[in-house]
Amino acid sequence: VQAGLSGDRPTVLLMGGGLGLGDMEATLAALEQVQLRLSVLVVAGHNAALEERARARAAHSHHAISVRGYTHDVPVLMRAADLLITKPGALTISEAFAAGLPLLLHDPIPGPETENAVYATRCGAAVWLHPGERMAPAVEDILTHRLPAMRRAARDCAREEAAQRVAEILTEMLQRK
C-alpha cells in the first residue's frame, strides 16, 4: 500500500507545514472520536517534539497512525490520502487542489489563510471547521457522504495553467520596459 498505510481504511493526512504548526495533537485527540477506523498519516515537519508525542499517541489509538518528520514526498502522500486536515496555507491548498484532495480546514491565520479557507470552501473542495465545531462529525460526514463531490471540486479548483499564465504576464511586463 502506498505511503505505508492500511489500504482497507479511509486515509486522513495531517499536515502543518515544514514546522509542524497547527494544533495537531488536538486534531489527533479529536480523531479518536471518529467511529470509522482510519489510517492517519501525521507529517510533523521539523517539529521533533510533535513527532515524538504523535508516536506515543499512535501506540494507544484505535486508528492506524503513521508518523513522519519532514518529507519531500508530499505529492505521494496526498495521492494516497482521502482527506487532508490542515491550516489553509497557500502552498498546501494548491498542492491539495492539484491532487484532487478534499480538505478539512482549521485555524486560519487572519488575512491570506482566511481568504484561502473562504475560497476552498466556496468552490466545494473544503469544509472549514470554525472554533467550537467538533471535528469528528465533520470527518465522518466528509468520508461517508461527500468525498466524490469534494474530489471533483478540488480538481476543478486547481489552476493547471497558472504557472504558464504568470510567466506570460511577467514576460509582457518585461517587454514593456
Secondary structure by P-SEA (a helix, b strand, c coil): ccccccccbbbbbbbcccccccaaaaaaaaacccccccbbbbbccccaaaaaaaaaaaaccccbbbbbccccaaaaaaaacccccccccaaaaaaaaaaccccccccccccaaaaaaaaaaaaccbbbbcccccaaaaaaaaacccaaaaaaaaaaacccaaaaaaaaaaaaaaaac
